[in-house]
Amino acid sequence: MSPANASDTTDKDHSVMYLNNYVSKKALTWMKKTDTIDPKKGLGWSANITVDGIDYASSGYFKKEKEALASAARNALIALDVDPATGKFK
């Protein structure tokens, strides 16, 4: 796993940036892990998000690594009670 940062976000989806902001405010650390999957369908990606050593979220199969990471980040934000659309605490 590698430390993640806000540059991993896509143009339209700011979930990675919001997750980065959340863990910074809480003095936590988070890690991302992306893997290539399913060679029969062609190259694809899945992602896992770990916050302070606890697995919070994963994503399914995506064609692009950033899409997989954004999906996992959205799921992690939901698990952490943060609105993935705005980045605000619920």
N, C-alpha and C positions, 0 to 999 in steps of 0.2 A: 504494500500500500504506500501511497505517497501523499504528502501534505497537499491539500487542495487550495485553490485561490480563486479570486473573483474573475480572473481572466478565462476561467473554464466555462463561463456562462455563454449561452447563445444570444444572438441579437434581440430576440423577442421574449426570451424566458430569463428572468432574473433570479431564479430559485437558488442558484449556486451563490450569487452575490448575497442574497438574503440570509442564506445559511451561514456564510462567512461572517456577516454582521452579527448574527445571533451568537455564534460561538465566541466572537471577539468581546461582546458585551458581557458574556458570562464567564470570561477567562477560561474557556474550554479549548480543546484542540479537536480537529476532525481530519479524517483521512478518507481518501477515495481509492477505490480499486476498480479498474476497468479491465475486462477480459474480452477477447475475441471468442465468439461462440458459433456453433452450427455451421460447419464448413459446407454442408449440403446446400444451404440457402445462399451461400456466398458469405463474404466477410460481414460480420455483425458484431455488436457490442452489448454487453450488460455491465451494470455498475453497482457497487455496494458502497454505502456510506456508514462510517463508524464515527461516533462522537464520544470522546474520552473512553475509548476502549469498548464501547457498547455498540453492537450492530443495530442501527436504526432503520435502514431501508435498503431496498435493492430495486433494480429495474429489470424489465424484460429485454427482449431482443430489439435492437435499433440498428439502422444502417450506419449511423454516425456516432462516434464516441461522445461528443458533446450532448447529443440528444439523450443518450442513455444516462449520462451524468445528471442532466437537468431533471429527468424523470425521477431518479433516485433522490435528488436533492428536494424535489417537491414532496415526495413521500416522507423524507426525514423531517421536513418542516411541519407537516401535518402531525407526525408523531411527537414533535416537540411543542405542539400547540401554538404554532406560528402560522399566520395566514400566508400561503405560498404565493398569492396574487399581489400582496402588498408588503409583506415582510414584517407586518405588525403583530405584536403578541396578542393572543386571544384572551 
